[in-house]
Amino acid sequence: MYYHITTALALLSLSPRARAWGVVGHATVATIATNYLTPAAKTYVSSILGPGVTMASVASWADDYRYTSAGRFSAPYHFIDAADSPPTTCSVNLSRDCLPPGCIVRAIANYTSQAQTADLPPPLRKQALAFLIHFLGDVTQPLHTEGELVGGNDIPVLWAGAPTNLHACWDTQMVEKAAAAREWHGRRGGVCGQAGGAD
């Protein structure tokens, strides 16, 4: 059962369509992952998260938590700064790239283990699963696995005429624009079924 949860989330992280982060992106990734869980895995996740709490509803918690005094320790767990040389070489080497206090790769391993530890107190298992859900979303974002110009934070771009950085644009702004467009199409009753148009 534990294997199915980790496998579903890990497989989702390999999907090119799981390239979404921010609040909307993390909720989307978690919703898709939920659809891949077996019934037993869904029951297991529900037993950890509690009644009425979904993977999507906790998917962004780790981003908020990292900015609290209690959660500050988790800030480096959201990424790994690969010291490679894209586009010539793209690689991650744990001994080179995951230095203390840690990185996303080791955090995924750690929180997977904690979420599966039956004798861990329930609040800590819930926290571990929330971290795991979040970090599996983060690791699919290429700029969370690249040290080049601070994972794109130091690459200035213009988005909708306003200055921002590549990481913020990719993490949130593009995803939110895509979500808003989908919502607009949905309110119109869907474009695909009207007058033979394509969405």
Summary of the structure (lengths in Angstrom):
residues: 199
radius of gyration: 18.1
end to end distance: 38.3
largest distance: 58.3
contacts: 575
relative contact order: 0.14
helix: 58%
strand: 5%
